[in-house]
């Protein structure tokens, strides 16, 4: 019987550690800190303009301002989500997410 309590305690502690560990990682598909787009400054503005031009030339049935905003935020966010992890091409990912959202 005492072994059962140790097992339950171990499962509960492991679950708590997993929840705490996951809470420290930001969502991998968001644009980062959730701050306004104006805080990105010139890097965001350059990406926004480039993506707006790309959308106007290549996309059909897409809100280009929405597309450029989402894609620009993703491309302007330079902080890695998980240190040491390998990610997909940032531009391709940004354009895919923007096209699906807009």
Secondary structure, 3 states (H helix, E strand, C coil): CHHHHHHHHHHHHHHHHHHHHHHCCCCCCCCCCCCCHHHHCHHHHHHHHHHHHHHHHHCCCCCHHHHHHHHHHHHHCCCCCCCCCCCCCHHHHHHHHHHHHC
